[in-house]
Amino acid sequence: MRLAVRLTPKGGRDQIVGWARDDAGRAYLKVRVAAPPVDGAANAALIALIAKTLGRPRSAVTLAAGAGARLKMLDIEGLDEAALAAALGQP
């Protein structure tokens, strides 16, 4: 499954803020992490937080696009829509 995430680095703490929609109506998950956007630290913190929240191993969550951007695409192995909704609510 592919998940769109808008990441805020240096956000004070690691937290999933909730769902939002862009101007085109596409849903994305708003996430903040305490790590700075240096040497991939914020991306690593994002992957760890998403994996922990969804009950998946870190190796099941990969950054598919957006390594240097705020809007990122994550690929999550072994996750379906129902499990995503159960863990994070409806988009």
C-alpha positions as CSV (number, residue, x, y, z in Angstrom):
1,M,0.0,0.0,0.0
2,R,1.2,3.5,-0.7
3,L,0.7,6.3,1.8
4,A,1.1,10.0,1.3
5,V,2.6,11.8,4.3
6,R,3.4,15.5,4.9
7,L,6.3,15.6,7.3
8,T,7.2,18.4,9.6
9,P,10.8,17.9,11.0
10,K,11.9,19.5,14.2
11,G,8.3,19.4,15.3
12,G,9.1,19.1,19.0
13,R,8.0,15.4,19.3
14,D,7.1,12.4,17.2
15,Q,3.4,12.6,16.6
16,I,0.8,11.7,14.0
17,V,-1.3,14.8,13.7
18,G,-4.1,13.4,11.5
19,W,-5.5,13.4,8.0
20,A,-5.8,16.4,5.7
21,R,-6.6,16.9,2.0
22,D,-4.7,18.9,-0.6
23,D,-6.3,21.3,-3.1
24,A,-7.1,18.4,-5.4
25,G,-8.9,16.5,-2.7
26,R,-6.2,13.8,-2.2
27,A,-5.8,12.6,1.4
28,Y,-2.4,12.7,3.2
29,L,-1.3,12.0,6.7
30,K,0.2,14.9,8.7
31,V,3.2,13.8,10.8
32,R,5.7,15.7,12.9
33,V,9.0,14.4,14.2
34,A,11.6,15.8,16.6
35,A,14.5,14.9,14.4
36,P,16.0,17.6,12.1
37,P,16.0,17.2,8.4
38,V,19.8,16.4,8.3
39,D,21.3,13.3,6.8
40,G,18.0,11.5,6.6
41,A,17.3,11.7,10.3
42,A,13.7,13.0,9.9
43,N,13.0,10.3,7.3
44,A,14.3,7.6,9.6
45,A,12.2,8.9,12.4
46,L,9.1,9.0,10.2
47,I,9.6,5.4,9.1
48,A,10.1,4.3,12.7
49,L,7.0,6.1,13.9
50,I,4.8,4.8,11.0
51,A,6.0,1.2,11.5
52,K,5.4,1.3,15.3
53,T,1.9,2.9,14.9
54,L,0.9,0.3,12.3
55,G,2.5,-2.6,14.1
56,R,4.8,-3.4,11.2
57,P,8.5,-4.0,11.2
58,R,10.6,-1.1,10.0
59,S,11.7,-3.1,7.0
60,A,8.1,-3.2,5.8
61,V,8.0,0.6,5.5
62,T,10.1,2.2,2.7
63,L,10.4,5.8,1.4
64,A,9.2,5.6,-2.2
65,A,9.4,9.3,-3.1
66,G,10.1,12.7,-1.6
67,A,13.3,12.1,0.4
68,G,14.1,15.8,0.4
69,A,10.5,17.2,0.3
70,R,7.9,17.7,2.9
71,L,5.4,15.6,1.0
72,K,6.5,12.0,0.9
73,M,5.2,8.7,-0.4
74,L,5.7,5.6,1.8
75,D,5.3,2.0,0.6
76,I,4.0,-0.3,3.4
77,E,4.1,-4.0,2.8
78,G,1.4,-6.2,4.2
79,L,-1.1,-3.4,4.9
80,D,-4.6,-3.1,3.6
81,E,-7.1,-0.3,3.7
82,A,-9.0,-1.8,6.7
83,A,-5.8,-2.1,8.8
84,L,-4.8,1.5,7.9
85,A,-8.2,2.8,8.9
86,A,-8.2,0.8,12.2
87,A,-4.8,2.3,13.1
88,L,-5.1,5.8,11.8
89,G,-8.8,6.5,11.2
90,Q,-10.5,7.3,7.9
91,P,-8.8,9.7,5.6
